[in-house]
Amino acid sequence: MQYVWDFAILGKYTHLFWLGLGWTMAHPIGTVFLGTVLGLVVGMLRVQRWALIDWLLVAYIELFRCTPLQAAIGRQLASSSRSSVRSRIAASASIGSPKAKPCAYSHPS
């Protein structure tokens, strides 16, 4: 049985290809831009050394410091409403791996 592939129908959906490509490029560019802006704002506020803001920013930074990417992704997946209890337990277990190196905390004084 020989099937003759007909790709002419794909021309009808070219606009969806370009739309998808645009969103695919916009997402990482927007993420880098927003991450840079957030990092600059947090960094400039940390230099000011206001007690309450400094405490909040240290808590925010420590939330993400020394968190392996796999654990962060696992935590995000585990918190989704579709995941089961078993996957939440597995994601939590991956965070405290015995082979993980301790994070050296150095708070500027």
N, C-alpha and C positions, 0 to 999 in steps of 0.2 A: 504494500500500500504506500503510495507516494502522496505526500501532502504538499500542496503548493502554498507556501506562506505568502500572505497578502498583507503587506505593511501599509497599504494606502490608507487604511482606516486610522492609522496613527496621526495623520495630518489633521484630522478633526480635533485632536486633543492636544495640539501643540501649545495652545495657550495655558493649559494646565501644567505642562512641563515647565514652561517659563515661570509661571506663578510659584510652583514648588521650588524651583531653583532660587527664585528671589527670596522666599521665606527661609530656605536653607542657608543662604548667605547672610540674611538679615539677623538671624538668631545669634550666631557666634559674634558678629560684629557688635550687635547691641549688648551682648553679655560682657564683652571685653570693655566696651565704653562705660557701661554702668558700673562694672567692677572697678575700673580706674577712678571714676568719679567718687564712688563710695570709699575707696581706699585713700584718696586724697583728703576727703572730708574727715574721715576717722583719724588719719595721721595728723592733720592740722589741729584737730580738737585735742588730740593727745598731747601736743606740744603746749597747749594753753595751761594745762595742769589745774583745772577747776575740779574740786573734789568730787562732786556728784557726777559730773560728766565723765571724769576720769574713771570712776568706779564702774559706771555703765559700759564704757568702752573697753575696759579691761575684761569685764564679764563677757562682752560680745566677742572679743578677740580670743579669749580662753575657750569659748565654746567651740571654735573652729581650729584652734591651734593643735598641731600634732594629731589631727584626725586623718587617718589614711583615707584616700579617696574611696576605696572599696567599702569602708565602714560608713562613710557619709552616704554613699549610694544605697547601701543596705538599709540604713536607717530610714532613708526616704521611701524606699520600696516597702519597708515594714510598716510604715505609718499610713500607707494607702488603705482605703476602705475595702479593697478587694482582696487583700492578702489574708492568709490564714494565720492562726495562732502559731502553727509550726514554723512558718517562714519568719514570723516575728522573733521567735525564739532563736532561730538560726542566725538572723541578722544581729541580734543582741550578743550572741555567743562569739561572733566574729570580731566584735569591738575589743574585747578583752583578751586577745590572743596571748598565750604565754610567751610566744617568741617576739612579741612587740617590744621595741626598745622604749624605755621611759623617756618622756619628754623633759628636756632641760628647761626649766622655767627661769627666766631672768627678767625681773621687773626693773625698769630703769628707776633709779632713785634720785 
